[in-house]
Amino acid sequence: MRTPKQERDEELLLRGDVCQTVNLDPSEVVMPEEIEDDHPEDDNSDPRWTKLLKGEVLNDEGIIELEEEKFSFIRCSPAEIYYEMDLEDPTLKVVRGTRELDLLCRRFEREILKRCQDAWKKMGRDVPPEEPEEEVKEEEEGEEPSPLEEPSPLEEGEMEDEASRRSKKKSERVQKDMKTLAEMEKRKNDRFRLHPDIWHNDPCLMNDGFACKCSKEARGAGIRHSLYVGESLIPKCEWNSNNAGKLYHYRITMSPPNNFLVKTITAIEYDNHEFLFEGFSMFSHFPIQSYPVCSVIRFNIQYTILYVEEIYPQNFTIRELELLSQFLFKDLLELFDFNLFPTDDLEKEGCPMFHFYPRFVRDLPEKGGQEVLSMCHVMQHLLKANRPVVCESDLKKWQGVDSLVWQDYVDGIKGMIVANPLKKPGAIRLDQLDRDKLLISEAEELPYPEIVHFGLHPAQLYYAGSTEYQKAYCEFRKFCLKLAKMGKPSPADKQRLVALRDKLKDVRAKSRMKRDVTAEFSSKGFFQTGIFCDISQHAMCIPVLASHLRFHRSLHYLEEDMGYTFKNRSLLQLALTHPSYREKYGTNADHARNSLTNCGIRKPEYGDKKSLYSTTKKRGILTLIHIMSRFGKEEETESKVPHNERLEFLGDAVLEYLTSIHLFFMFPNLEEGGLATFRSAIVQNQHFAVLARKIHIERYLLYAHGTDLSHDAELRHALANCFEALIAAVFLDSDIDRTDKIFSQIYWKGEDPLLLDIWTNLPKHPLQEQEPDGDRKWIDKIPLLKKFTEFEERTGYKFKHIRLLTRAFCDHSIAFNNLTLGSNQRLEFLGDSVLQLLTSDYLYRHFPEHHEGHLSLLRSSLVNNKTQATICDQLDLAKYVLINRTTVDIRTKDKADLMEALIGAICVDSYPDMDFCRTLCNVCFFPQLRHFIITQDWNDAKSKLQQCCLTLRRMDGGDPDLPVYRVIECKGPTNTRIYKVGVYFRGKCLAACSSHSIQSAEMATAAQALENCREIFPELEFQKQLLAKAHNLARLHDEKTRSMSGENAGQTEGISATFNRKLRGLSSKVRKRRSRVKALLSLEASVSAKEEKR
């Protein structure tokens, strides 16, 4: 009986991609005809398998580019003494180790691993540290004030309490910093410390204390504790076998190759050939599906870790792989917190989830193939290299040897990882070997040459992590910004700037604050390993890949709880990523940083940090102006923002719409106020946190491992945001109908099935229930309905229930009647949520560089009374309104409500389809965004004035001066009262304006102040210059658009006519989704053609 793994390997073999053999010369291997072809470019085999034979590299667009080199076959180096084929089932190609291999492994354990274990026992490193004390967050005493009560001014005693609380928090921060420094000083004075400036790793500890400070309850779950859902004990592999047919083999590659292709490559000489290290192979106990690409940011470069399935190699055993993993990851790199065992295997009785094989290869140019060094030869190389850096018996020889001979010896081991298990750290990169003290020594006991290592201080110790430096730099930067906005700095300001700059230089000049460190220590007790830093560089990426694969494997259980399988798994990962999360190391961050510094590449190549993190910065006025000056993309564009805040923005609108539509149909007699009350009870963070716990989102949430989210309040807020992002991910991955079903199942999970049935099986609208087949038959009998057919002809959308359209124009001043069965207030409630959803969806898809706050500003510029009233006038909706008032003019708010009611009526008539509502927004609302961005209408006058005042804040660190609005005068009767409001800044009145409301008067006053006092606020001129480029680009774009479409100055076509063209032809005969979309697209194409022709 053949296994699926065997069938897949045979398929690979039959395709002619790879051929492996054991203990055979390449000339004896019978290759398929297509492999012997002299013209491999003419090979018409499946390109998916061709990729396995070439080096994969990702270009800037994330597309795999294949190198020119192609290997016609891959084989292992001959090793018939150490391996033999299992003849029980030759088709599986199972290889077992011989007695010689057993002796080799025992020797490796005895000479290399046992030496480290004995040293750890002597130093006490095998004893786990005591559990840290739980940090309990003190709650403020007293009850929280009711949200309905306004806060009263602080009395004198309350002000003292506030001051005492601030001083208490400050003292707590000081105590925490002192505790951190004390912990670092304690570890620095460890008697086994190799050098005071070289840091080491200890289990469960970071450089400044315990790695996990969570409560005991919180430590039992979460990705941050390496606890993955669904992992169970894996039966142990056969120790003395390669377990072919049971494991899945993947070759790991890195892209780009920066900092991985080093000068000192680890090479192994075997059979007069040199085998070079190219990376690792991975053996998994489960098949790896099409998971999202694993990427990690390191050295300010975004790397992609690729895993490519290949034919199963043969000359190795699981025992060898585990021995090497113990030596590399634990003994040398000291990644004590890196654990590959399943979550349920706490005692490590089973097998790790992955095994890793170091690939030492050489090309076979005469056969066009590649040879991989057998694992036994790698073990032999490590044993052969296991000798002292400088033997005691050779000291006399090295003292008198010529300098060229000495330098040749040093060049051979420069860059090698050397080990001394009796020191902390137990392994270090040898950058130079200095014998100066040996040359001048005349003592009887000669000193050993000194190892020179060029390393880095941890971030907590050098100036960038110093509180003193951070305060000085912050003060210097603020003062520079202040001087930049001043007309002419005074001599005192210039002197202070020089003083601040000198202070920064003094802090950086301190030796203890420098980042770079040069450590020199005796080479006595150090052994060579035969491993160079290239292996360390590759090995440090393995924890990242392992955690990535384990995380995505656990997400299958989340999808089961949700009842939905994502087509785009990247959306699911993004929805679960908290803004605090950074994937860099896959294990204890300080352990990884220390190991990279001690054993990694000496001079890494760094990327451009500014361009890499340009999408993560969102604070500051300058950043706000920069981002908000950018226009939307013509096509839907994927965002590079690496967390779920943007999805949270969209998910909030999706949940608000879903809740509104259900409440609207379930409670047909409930007015707008009642519906809004019910919706606010459902759409709130406290409730979403409960729903998130129903599907156990806390087990999958990715966030920084700190104390911030270890408390219930912060965690609940993060869970609520994650739930909103998850619903948005489902919406983007499917559609609104599928999202509605998923939300309903989660909402009523564990409840009475009758409740779910009531929630999902919505009744029709009362007007639809009266006439299930439509009410257009009453048009000829009721003159009022015939009036609205004119509106349908103008817009191109024909209602199935025209009474819904009539109700949308029915003002609340009209008494209840049998024609409309009520006013348009309920439709207005629904239309508002529909408009919020469609606007949020459009902004998310077309503004990929904007964060959540920026998207909210753009949405508020569209979904407001002023914009909606303007569009209402352009569509001439007031012409059809049914109102029972003596006044002719309709207020701005009434026009906005009318627009929302129309959208709500279209939504109800075409439910569950939203194509007509989306087309309405595409034509009427979204084109307004360009104008809002150019004119900065997203930023109202009061906000802009406050921003300008904040830029003039004093440097003394006190509270900033803000504009103050005061009512100067109030006159007129109650119903037509006029308010005069003045705005004051630093005691000076900047402007004063009058209006019928205090709010509108404040807004007009702020605008007048900005106009009158430009010399006081240089920020306005700066913003003007900053936006000039965007304005020019907009003008050029508009000119290009007009020239292409043949527009001229006399063109007066309005939004109403455009809306008419877009929707005309979408009648009741094309109700199905696909037909409507096709008709809409063809109509848009014909309109464009007519415009070009005109």
N, C-alpha and C positions, 0 to 999 in steps of 0.2 A: 504494500500500500504506500503510494508516494504521498509525501506531505506537500502542502501548498508552497512551502519554502523550496523544496526540491524541484517542483514544477517550474517555479520562477527562475531558479538557477539554470535549469535545462533550457528554458526559453532564452535566457541571456546567452547561453552557450550556442544554441542553434542560430541565433541572429548573427553570430560571427563577431561579437564585440570583444569577448574576453576568453582566454583559455588559460587555465592554470593546471599545473601538474606538480607532482612531488617526486623528487629524486630522479628526474629525467632530464636529459640534455635537450635544449630547445630544438635541435635538429631532428629529434625523435618524435616531436609533437606533430600530430597530423592536424593541419589547420583547414578550415573551410575554404572553399574556392574564392569567396569574396574577400577573405583576409589576404590571400596571396596575390590579389590584384595589385598591379604596379601603379594603378591610378586610383587611390582611395577617394579622390574627389568625385569619381564617377559612381561611387557606391550609393545605391538607392535604398539602403536600409532605413529603418525608422529613425528619424533624427533624435527622438527621445533617448534612444540607446547610444547614439553617437556622442551625446553630451557626456556620457560616463567616461569616455576615453580621452577627453580633452580637459584642460584646466579651465574651470569656471571663474570668471571675473565679472563683477557687476560694474556697469558704467554709471555715470552720474544720474541717469534716468532709472536706474534699478533694473536694467535689462541684462540678462546673462550674455556675455560675449565670450566666445570660445577661442582658445588659442589655436595656432596653426598645427601644433604638434599632435599627432594621433598615435596611440599605442594599439597595435593590432592584437596584442595579448599581454597578460600580466601573469607572472609566475612567482613562486617563492624560491629562495635559494635552496640548493640541495642540502639535506640534513638527515640522511637515512639512519645515522647512528642514534638520533634522538627521537625520531618519530616513525610510526608505522601505521599503515592503513588498517582500518577495521574491516575485515573481510566478510562480516555478517551481512552487511548491506553496502556493497561497493558504490552503489549509485549515490548514496548520501555523501560519500567522500569524508567520512568521519576519520579523524586522525587521533591516535593515542600516543602518549609519551612512553618512551622505553625506560629501562632501569637507569641508563646513562643520564636521561633527563631528570629523573628523580634525584640522583646524586648531585647533579648540577644545581637543582633548586635547593637542596639541603645545604649545599655549600654557600649559596647566596644568602640563605637565612642566617647561617652561622657567622659568616664573615662580615656581612653588611648590616642586616636588619637587627640581629641580636646585639650588636655593638651599640646601636641607638637605643634599644629597649633597656639595656643595662644602665646606660647613662641617664635615661629618663627616670628610672627608679631611684638612682642616686640623688638626682636633683629634686625629686618629688613632683615631676611634671605629669606623672600618671594619675595623680590624685585630683579629682575635679574640684573646682573652687566652690566655696559655700554660696548658697543662693543669696542674691541681693535682697536688701530690705525693700519692701514695696513702698513706692512713693505715693502717698495719699494726698490727693488734691483737696485742700481745705475749701469748704463751701462758705460763702459769706453768711454770717449770722443774720437772723431775722428773715421775715417773709419777703418775698418779692412783691413789689407794688403791682397793683392791678393794671392791666394794659389800658383800662378805660379812665384811670385817674391820671391827671397831668402831674408831672413832678413839680413839687413846690421848691422855691428857692432855698438854698442851703443856709441854715442858721449858723451862728458862730460855732456852736459845739459840733455840728455836722461837718463844718469845714475842717475842724481839728481832727475829726475822725478820718476824713478823706486824706488829710496830710499824713496821719499816722499809718494808714493803709499803704500809701505810696512808699513811705520810708520802710515799712515792713517788707514790701515786695523788693525794694532795692537791696535791703540787707539779705534777703533770701538769695538774690542773684549773686551777691558778693560771696556768700557762704558756699554756693554751688561752685563758683569759680575757684574758690580756695580749696574745696574738696577735690576738684578735678586736678589742680596743680599738685596737691598732696599725693594723690594716687599716682600721677605720672612721676613724681619725685621718688616715690617708694619703688616703682618698677625700675627707675633709672639706677637706683642703688642696689639692685639685685646682685648678690655676690657671684652669680654665674654669668653676669652680663659681659658680653664680648667687648663692647666699647660704649662709653656713655652716650655717644651720638648715633648709635645704631640701635634701632628698635626691633623688638622681637614679638612673637605671638604667643599667647597663652590661651588655653581652651576657655570659651565663653567670655572672654575679656576683650575689650577694645583698648586703645592706648590710654584712655582717660577713665576707665572704669568698666563696669559690666556691660556686656553687649545687649542684654535684654533687661529692661527695668519695668516690664509689664507685671501686672498682678498675676497671681497664681491661676486665677480663672482664665485670664486672657492668654496665658501661655499654652493653653491646651488646643488652640485652633489658630488658623491663619497662615497665609502663604509666607508672611514675614518670619514665622517660626519653622519654616520648611516642613509644614504639615499640609499634605495634598490630599484632597478628597478622593476616595476610591482606591487607594493603594493598599494592597494586602501583601502578606508574606509570600515571597517567591521561592519555590523549592530550589534548593541548591543545584547549581549546574554540576555536571560530572567533572570533578576536579582535574583529572588527568586526561582530558579530552578537549577537542576544539568545539564540541557540541554543535556540529554542523546539522542543519535541519531544525534546530531549536531556537537559534538566535538569528537576528537580522543585522546585516552588515552595512555600514554607511561610512563613506570617506568624508572627513571634515576638511573644509577649505575655508580660508579667510579672504575677504576682499574689503578694501584694497590691501595690497601686500606691504604697505608701509609699516615699518618697525617689526616686520616678521622675516624679511629677507635681510639678515645681518651678515657682517663680514666673517665673523667666527662661527661658521656653521658646524654643528656636531656631525662628525664623519666617522665611519667605522670601516676599517680595512679588513677585508675578508677575501681570501682566494685571489690575491693580487688585484682586487678591485676596490674602489672606494664607493661606499654607500652613503648618501647624504640624507639628512633628516628633512622630510617635507611636510610633516604634520601627523595627525592621529587618525586612526580608524576607530569607529564606535560600534559595539555590538549591543543591541537592544533586545530586551525580552519581549517587546511588543512592536508591531509594525508602526512606523511613523507615517501618519497620514499627511495630507497636504496642509500642514499648519502654516501660519504666517511666517514670514522671514524673521529670523532671529537677528536682531541688530543691537549693538552696544556702542556707547560713546566712550572712547578712551584716548588719551593724549589729544583731546579736542578733535578727534577724527571719528566719524561714524563708520563702524565696521559692520559688515554683514557676515554672519557665520552660516555657511552653507553645509548641508549634509546630503550627499549623493549616494544612492544605493548602488552597490557593486556586488560582483560575484564573490562568494565566500572564500576567504583565504584558508590555508590549511596548516601550515607549519607553526602551530602555537597551541598552547593549552591554557585553560582558564586559570590554572594555578600560577603560571608565569605572569599573566596579566595582573592578577591581584598582588603578587609580590612586587611587581614593578610599580603599581599604583601606591602601595604602602610606602615604598622608598621615595617616590617622586612627590606625592601630594602631602604626605605626613612628615617624613624624615627631612626632606630638603625644603620644600615650600612652606611647611608648617601650617597647612590649611586645616586646622583642628576642627573647625566648625563645618567643614564641607562633608556632607553625609549623603551617600547615594542609596542607602537602604530605604525600603518603603516605609510609609508613615506607621503602619501597624507592626512593623518589625523592630520594636524598641530594643530587643536584646540582640539584634543582628544575628539571628539564627538562620536566616535564609540567605538569599543571594542579592547582591546589589542590582539595581535596575539597569545599569550600563556597565560595560567593560571597555577599556580603552587600550589600543594597540599602537605603539610608536612605529611609524612607517619610515624605514630607511631604504631608499630605493636607488637604483642606477638604471640608466637607459641602455637598451640593447639596440644600437643603431643598425646592426647587420640584419636583425630580424624585425625591427620596428616595434619592439615590445619594451616592457619594463619588468625589472626583477625587484621583488621586495625581500628584504633580509628576514630570514627566519628568526623567530623569537629567541631561540636558544643561542644564536650568535650575538644577539643584543645582550643577553645575560652574560655571556663570556666576555664581551667588551667591558661591561661594568665591573666584572671581577678582575679583569686584567688591569683596569685603570685604578683599582682600589689600592693605592699606595700613598705613603706620606708625600706631602708637597716637597719637603726637604728631609731626607733621612738624616738621623743623628750621625751615622757613620760617614756621611758624605760632606759634613760641614767643613772638614779640613780641606777636602778637595775643592769645594766651591770657594773657599777663601783664597786659594792661590790660582784659580783658573783664569784664563784670559777673559776680558770683558765681552768679546764677541761670542765666545762659547757660552758664557753666562746669559747673554742676551738671546741667543738662539733657544736656550732652554726655557727662558721666561716667555718668549713669544709663543712657544708651544702650548703653554698653559694659560696665557693671558685671556681673560674672558670666561674661563672655566668656573663652574660652581665647585667650591671646595667646602668640605664638611668637617665639623668638630662637634660631635654630639654633646660634649660636656660644656658647651657654651650656649648662650642665648643671644642671637639666633644660632641655630646649629649649622647653617649653610650660608655662604656669602660668595658673591662674585669677586674673583681675583682680578683687579685692574692693573696691578703692578706688584712686582716682587723686588724689594729693595734690600741690598746686602751691604749698605754703607757701614753699619755697625759691625758687621762680620769682618769687613776688611781692616778696620782699625783696631779690632779687639786683640789683646795679647793675653787675655785670661786663659786659664787652663780649661774652663768650661766655656766653649764658644757659644755666642748667642745665635739664635736662629734668625734667618732673614725675615724682614717684616713685610706683611701683606698690606698693600695699599688699596683702599676701597673708596670710590667716589660715590657718595650717596646723597640723600635728601632728608632734611628734618621732617617730621610729621607736621601736618598743617596746624596742630595745636601749639607748636613750639616756635615756628619761624614767624616773621613779622606779619605776614598776611593773616595769621590766626590770632595775633595779639590784640587784646582789647585796647591797649594803649595806642597801637598803630591805627586801628580802625577808627577810633575817635579822632585822632589827629588828621587822618586822611579825609574823614567826613567833614570836619571843620574846614580844612583846606579847600575841598571841592565846593562847598557851599559858598565860601568867600569868593572863589574864582567866578562862580556864576553871578554873584551879586555885583562884582566889579564889571563883568561883561555887560551888564544892563545899566550901568551908571554912565552919565554923560562924560565926566572927566574925574578919574579917581584923585583923591587928595594925597599929599605926601604921607600922611599918617596911614592911609589905607595901603599904600605901596609898601611902607615899612612893615606893616602887619603881615602882608602877603609874603614878604621875604622871611619873616620870622616863622611863619607857619611852614614854609617850604624847608627851612633849615631844621625845624623840629622833625619833620618827616625823614630827612636825611640822617639825622642823629639816631633815630630809632632803627632805621635800616642798617646803619653802620655797625650797630652792636653785634659782636661775634655770636652771641647766643641767639640773635634774631635772624641770622642769615639762613637762607634756605639750603644752599649747598653746604656739604660737609665733607671733609677729607679725613678718613679714619686710617690709622696705622696701628697694627698690632702684630704680635709675634706669630709666625707660621707654625710654632710648635703644637703638635696635636692635630693638625689639619691634614685631611686626606683628599686626594684627588677623586673626582667622581666620573670623569669622562663625559660629563654633560655640560653643554654651553648654554648661553642665555636664550638661544632660539627655542630650545625645548621649553624653557620657563615661559617664554612669551606665548607659545601655543597652549601650554598647559593651563595658564591663567584664564583662558577663554572657555575652558571646558565647564567650569561651574555655571557660567552664564547659559551655555547651551543646555546643560542638564536641567537647570531650573525652568528654562523656557519650555522644554518638551514635557516636563512633568506638570507644569501649570496647564498647558493646553490639553494634555490628556485628562486632567481632572475636570476641565470645563465640559466634558461630555455629560457629567452628572448634573451640572447646572442646567444644561440644555434639556435633560430629562425632567428636572423639576419644573422648568418653564413650559415644557411641551412644544419646544420649537428648536429646530436645528439650523444654525446660521449657514448661509451660503458663503458669506464673507466673514471669516472668523476674526479678521483684524478689527472689525467694528465691535465685536464682543470684548476683545482685549482692551480696546480703547475705552469702552464704557466702564470697565473695571479698574482703570488706572486713575488713582488719585493725583492731584497736582503735586503732592509732595514726593511722589515716587520717582526714583531715578534708577534705571537698570544699568549698573556698571560692572558689578563683580559677581553676583550670584551667590555670594556667601558673606561672611563677616567682612565689612568694607575695610576696616583697619588691617585685618589679616592680609587681604589682597594687596592693599597699598604697600604694606611693609615688605611683602614677598616680591612685589614688582621692583621695589627700590633695592632690595638686597640681592635678588637673583635675576632680575630682568635686564633689559638692555640698558647700557650705561647712558647713552645720549639719544633718547627717543626723538623722533621727528613730530613736532606738534602742528596741529591744524589751526585754522582760523576760528578762534573762539567766538568772535563777533558775529560771523555769518552763521555759525552753527547754532547759537542760542538766540538768534534774532527773533524767532517766533515765540520765545518764552517770556520775553520782557514785556510787561504791560503797565507798569507803574510810572507815574510822572507825567507832567503836562506835555513835555516835548514828545514823549512816546505817544501820548494820546493824539496830538496834532499830526504826527507822522502817519499813524495808522489810519486815522479818520480821513486823511486826504487821499487815500487810495480808492480807486474805483473797483467795482465788481468785475469779475471775469465773465467773458462772453459765454463760456461753457462751464459746466459743473466741474469743479476742481477740488481735488482732495487736499485737505489741510495738513500741515506739518506740525500743528500744535499737538504735543505728545500726551495730553491728558484729557479728561472727560468733561471739562467745563463747557465746551461748545455743545457737546451732546446733551448736557444738562439743560442748557438754554433751549434747545429744540424739544427735549423731552417734556419740559414743563408746559409748553404750548400743546403738545400732543395729548398729554393727560388732561389738560383743561378742556380741550375740544371733546375728547371721549366722554368725560364726565358730563359736560354740558349737553351733548346730544342724547345721552341716556336719560338725564333728568328732564330734558325738554319733552321727550315722548312719554316718559313714565308718569309725569304729573301734568296732564294737559290743562288743569284748572288752576295751577299754581302760578302766581304772578312773578314778575322779574325778581323782586326782592327775596321771595322765598327760594327761588331757584339759586340765586347767588349765595344765600346762606348755606344751603345744602352743598353747593359746590365748594365753598370755602372750608367746609368740614372734611371733605374728601381730599381736596387738593391742598395739602399742607405737609410739611416735613415730618411732623410727628406720625402722621398716618402712613406716609411712604416708608418710614423706617420700620413700621410693623409689617408692611407688605414685603419689604426686603428680607426681613428675618424669616418670612414664610418659605422663601426659596433659598435661604441660607447664604445670602450674598456675602456675609461677613467672612465666610470661609474662603472666598475667592478674591476679595478686595486687595488690590495692590497699593500699598502706601508705605511711607517711610517708617522704619522700625524705631519709633521714638515714644516718648511719654504723652505726646499731644493727643493721640487717638486712643490711648489706653483707658480713658475715662468715658463713661457712658454718654455724656452729653455730646462730646465731640464725635464719638463713634456713630451715634444716632444721626447726627447731621450728615456725616460722610455717607452713611448707608442710604439716607433719603436722596442725596444728590446722585449716588450711584444708581439707584432705582430709576430715577428720571432719565439718566443717560442710557440705561439698559433698554427702556421703552423706546427711546429715540433710535437706538441701534436696530431694534426690531423693525421700526418704521422705515428706516433707510434700506434695510435688507429685504423687506417685503413690500407691504402696502398698508394703508390705514385699516382695511378690513381685517387683515391678519393680526395687526397690532391690537385691534379691539378685542379679538378673541383671546389673545394671550393675556391682556390686562384683565379681562373678565375672569379667566381661569385662576389667575393669581389672586385677584381680589376676593373671590369666594372660595378659595382653597381651604378645605377643612370645615366649611360651613354646610348648612342644609342645602341639598341640591335644588330644592324648590326656589331658593333665593337666586341661585345662578340662572335658573330657567326664567324667572321674572325679569332679571336684569338683561338677559340676552335677547329674549323674544319681545321686542318692543312693539307696542301698538302703533297704528297709523295716527297721523294728525286728525283731529276731529273733522276738519274740512275734507280730508281724504277718506275718512270712514263713511261720511255721508254720500260721497260719490266715488266709489272705488275705481270706476273706469274713466274718471275725469268729469269735470263740470263745464266744459266748453259749450255744451248744448244750451246753456242758459245765456249765452252772449247775445243772441238775437232777441231774447225776451227782456233782458235787463239792460237799459241804456248805459248804466254806469260801467258795466263790464266791457261794453263795446268801446268805451273810452280808453281802456287799458290795452286793447288790441293794437292801438296806434303805437303805444310804447313797445310792444313786442316786435312790431315791424321795424322800429328804429334800432332795436338792439339785436334782432336776429334770433332771439331765444323765445320759443313758444312754450308757455306753461301748460302742463297737463291739467293742473288745477289752477285756473286763473283767479279764483277767489283768494288763493294764497298771495298772489301779487296785489290784489286789492287790499288785503289786510296789511301788507307791508307799507302801504301808503296811508293807512288809517291811523290818524293821530289819537292819542289817549283822551283828547277832549270830546271825541265822538262817543255817544252813548252806545251801549251794547245793542247789536242788531243781528238778525239771522243771516245776513249776507256774509259778514266777516267773522262773526262769533268772537269779537274782541278787537283790541287795538294791536299796534305793532310792537309793543314793549317786549313781549316774549320772543318775537323774531329778532328784535334788536339784541337781546341777551345771547341768542345763538349766533347771530352774525358776527358779533364781537369776537367770540372764540374761534370762528372759522377764519376770520381775517387775521387773527393772531397766529394761527397755525400756518396758513399759507405764506404769510410774511416771514415767519421764522424759518420755514422750510427753504424759501428762496434765499434768504440771507445766509443760511448755513451752507448752501450748495455753491453760491456764487461769490462769497467773501471769505476765502479760506485763511486770510492773514489776520482776521479780526478775532479778538477774544470775546468772551461772553459779555463783558461790559460794553465793548464797542458795538457788538451786535444789538444789544438792548437799546443803545442810543439811536442806532439807525432805525430800529423797529418803532421806537417811540416817535420818531420824526414822521413815520408813515401812519401809524395807528394813533391818531389824535384828532380832536374835534376840528382843528383848523384845516388839516389836509383833507379830511373826509368831507368837510363842508365845501371846500374848493372843488373837489371832484363831483360833488352833488350838483353844484352850479354848472359845471361843464357838461354834465349829462342832462341838465335841465329837469331834475327830478321834482323840484318844487311845483312844477306845472301840474303834476298829477296828485299832489298831496290832498288828502281829505281832512279838513281841519274845521273846528267849530270855534273860531275866534274872530273878534272884530278887527284886530290888527292885521295888516297885509303882510308885513315883513316877518320872515321866519328867522328865529335865532340861529346862531352858529351851531349850538348844541343840537337843536332839532334837525338841522340839515345832516349833521353827522349821524344822528340816530336813524334818520331816514336811509342813509347809505348802508348802515349796518343791517337794518331790517330787510332791505332788498337782497343783500347777500344771504341773510338767513332764509328768506323765502326761496331763493334759487337752490339753496342747500337742501331744504325740506322737499322741494318738488323733485329734485334729481337724486335724492339719497338712495343708496350710499355713494353714488358717484360724485366726485368733486371737480370734474374737468371743467364744467362751466364756471364755477366759482374761481378756479385757478386762472382761466382765460380772462375773466373780468379783472383780476388783480394784475395779470401780466400786461394788460392794456392800459388800465387806469392808474394803478398805484406804483408799480415797480419802476416805470420810466422816470418818476419824480425823484428817485434816489440820486441821480447824477446832479440835479439842481441843488439838492440838499447838501451834497458833499462839497460842491464848489462854493456855495454861499455859507457853509457852516451852519445851516439851520438846525442841525442836530444839537447845537450848543446854544441854549437860550441866553438872553442878555444877562440875567442874574448870575448864571453859572460862569459866564465869561468874565464878568466884573470880579467875581470872587476869585477866580484863577489869577487874574492880574494882580489883585491885592496880595495873594499868597506869595507871589514872586518877589514882593517887596518886604518880606518878613525880616525882622531884625536878627542879628547874629548872636544875640545874648542867650538864645535857647528858650526864651519864654513863649507864651502863647502868641500866635500870629494875629496881626490886626486884620479884622474883617469888616466889610461894609455893613453899616447899620441903617435900617429903613425906619423912618418915623412918619406918622401921620401928622402933617402940619395943619391941615384945615379940613373941615367937614361941613358941607352946607347943602341945603335943599331938603325937600320932604323925604320921607322914608323910602318911598318907591322909586324916586329919581335922585337919590343922594349922590353928590359929587365928592370924591376924596382926593385930596392933594397930598402926595407922599414925597418926601425928600430922602436922599441917600447921603450918608455921612461916612467919611473915612478919615480916621485920625483927627476927629473933631472938626473937620472942614466939610461943608455942604458942597457936594459935587454937582447935583442937579435936583430938580423938582418938577413933577408932572402931575396932571389930574386925570381922573377917569371915574367910571361908574362903580368900579370895584377896587378894593385895596390891592388885590393880586395883579390886576391889569395895570394899575397905577405904578406898582413896584417895578413891573417889567418895563414899562415905558420910561421910568426914571433911570433904570440901569442902562437902557440903550442910550438915553440922552447923556448920561455920565461918560459912557465910553466914547461918545462922539466929541464931547466938550473937552475931555481931559486926556487926550492922547499923549501929551508931553509928560504926564505923570506916570503913564504905564508904557514903558518901552516894550513890554511883552507883546503889545498889539502890533507894532511894526515888525517885530521878529516873526510873529505868526504870519503876517502878511507876506514877508519874504519867503517863508517856508512853503506857503501855499501857492506862490507864484508859478512854480514849475507845474504843479497839478492843474492850475487854471489854464496854462498854456497848452498842456496836453489835452485838456478837455476841449478847448477851442479848436485845436487842430483836428481832433476826432470828429467834432460836430461838422466842421467844414468838409472833411472827407466824406462824412455820411450824406451831407446835403448834395455834394457833387455826384455821388454815386446814385442817389435816388432821384436826381433831377429836381430837387426842391428849389424854390426861389423865394424872394422876399415877399411876394404877394400871396404865398400859400397861407391859407387861413383854416385849414382843415382841423377840427377839434377832436377831443377825445371821444365825443359821442359818435361821430362818424367812423372813427377807427374801431370803436367797439362794435358798431354795426357791421362793418366788414368782417371782423374776426369771428363773429358769432352767427352771421347769416348762413342759413343752410343747415344749422344744427336743430332739426325739428324733431318731433316725436317719432318719426319713422326711423331715426338712427339712435335709438336708446342704448344699444349695446356699446360697451366701452370701446372695443377695437374699431367699430364702425365710426364712432364719434371722433376718435383720435385721428383716423385716416382722413375723414372729411375735413377736420380742422386743419391738418397739415396741408392737404391739397388746396384748401381755401386760402391759407396764408401764402402758399407758393403763387397762386394765381393773382392775389392782391399785389404781391411784390413785383410780379411781371408787369402788371398794369401800371404800377408806380414808375418802374423803369421806363416803360414805353411812353408814359406821359411826360 
